[in-house]
Amino acid sequence: MDRAAAERLDAEDPLGPLRGRFTLPDRVIYLDGNSLGPAQPAVAEAVGTALHRDWSEGLIRSWNATVEGPGWVGLPRRVAGAIAPLVGADADEVAVTDSTSVDLYAVLVALARLRPERRTILLQEGDFPTDRYVAGSVADLLGLEVRTAPRDRLGEAIDDDLAVLVLTEVDYRTGSRHDAPDLTRTVHSAGGLVLWDLSHSAGALDVDLHRWDADAAVGCTYKFLNGGPGAPAYLYVARRLHARIRPTVAGWFGHATPFSFADEYVPAPDASRFLAGTPPVLSMVALEAALRIQADVPADARSAKVASLTELFIDLVDRHCDGFGLEVVTPRSPAARGAQVSLRHAEAGRVMRALVDRGVIGDHRPPDILRFGFSPLFVRHTDVWDAVHVLVEVLSSGAWRDDRYDRAAEVP
Ligand SMILES: *Cc1c(COP(=O)(O)O)cnc(C)c1O
């Protein structure tokens, strides 16, 4: 494909106009929206208003929703309402709070307590580190055992001792995507529960937790949801579990009526029982503003755009990078991958540093993975075309061998 063909794809892209709502630096091709999504002027404005008007002038009155008051107290529920359609859930099944790691801990403890006679938490080998570490601390707390299985042998490891399977839908290293409905069905027929990590899914792909029949999920909002660095995470608990599931941290914000200051703890009737303390208002305001753009994304448009961008990238790498020691690690079938393509190269760290130096920003996952994220909301087909041509230049010239690229940054 020539560059003009990429331009034609961009001209026909229903998501094309959304790019203009992001702040993207000149001369940068940003293929790292899977690690930190970009800012939007609308977010800066909302945070400015929260700081200068609502906090500075409104003070404590801003907790309430009045003509002037922004109603900070309702932020967790409002943001949950904005995230719910992105994961195929209803608003009362979603809570926005804490970090993905903490939410994972809270939900995993609560799910495991629903299967007290079972002893195993199952994970995939090499799944995202925090998922593995958190599962270890839950196992310590409850006296359970963590088992891991290779990606293609998870099915065999599902037995009648399994309490909870914890699984990232899209693998952060390879970009492979699980068949979530199928795995969920297998776990359910063995009597277990499934906790999905959607950190690399929501906002990038069309996710449908109801159709999957998922029990629970968590995910972060600073990647494909563009909520800003360290933005609060979300969790999902299927409505059928609400009556029975106990929040792990029974905090006042998860009480049915927090401002009754009641002596007795009565959990909120829905997933918001997993709220613990006062929400981080400035971060929530940023996230709420960042999510507004999602309402303008047509149904099913995300997965189609992502398939088109990733297919173009893989195709161009196949055509132009032969003989440079690269290997495409990500599955070639669009249904089997997320919004990411990973390439293996023996000197991946150096190659990525040389790319970043030339304005093509992806990232590197040790030891040998070059990772490129394709956010459907702002990456264009022409960006893909240009990025591959910079990659070809870096590899064919051997520019990555330069001494400048010896040293890794603290965050690679
Ligand atoms: C990014 C990511 C997280 C992030 O966890 P935090 O606690 O929000 O830092 C968790 N799980 C996966 C799979 C991720 O990719």
The ligand as a MOL file (V3000), in Angstrom:
LIG
                    3D

  0  0  0     0  0            999 V3000
M  V30 BEGIN CTAB
M  V30 COUNTS 15 15 0 0 0
M  V30 BEGIN ATOM
M  V30 1 C -1.6350 -1.1030 33.2580 0
M  V30 2 C -2.1680 -2.3230 33.8770 0
M  V30 3 C -2.5340 -2.3450 35.2210 0
M  V30 4 C -2.3410 -1.1050 36.0340 0
M  V30 5 O -2.4530 -1.2730 37.3900 0
M  V30 6 P -2.4310 0.0140 38.3380 0
M  V30 7 O -2.6340 -0.5350 39.6720 0
M  V30 8 O -3.5440 0.9300 37.8840 0
M  V30 9 O -1.1080 0.6670 38.1750 0
M  V30 10 C -3.0960 -3.4960 35.7320 0
M  V30 11 N -3.2550 -4.6050 34.9580 0
M  V30 12 C -2.8720 -4.6140 33.6690 0
M  V30 13 C -3.0730 -5.8290 32.8520 0
M  V30 14 C -2.3010 -3.4880 33.0970 0
M  V30 15 O -1.9350 -3.4990 31.8280 0
M  V30 END ATOM
M  V30 BEGIN BOND
M  V30 1 1 1 2
M  V30 2 1 2 3
M  V30 3 2 2 14
M  V30 4 1 3 4
M  V30 5 2 3 10
M  V30 6 1 4 5
M  V30 7 1 5 6
M  V30 8 2 6 7
M  V30 9 1 6 8
M  V30 10 1 6 9
M  V30 11 1 10 11
M  V30 12 2 11 12
M  V30 13 1 12 13
M  V30 14 1 12 14
M  V30 15 1 14 15
M  V30 END BOND
M  V30 END CTAB
M  END
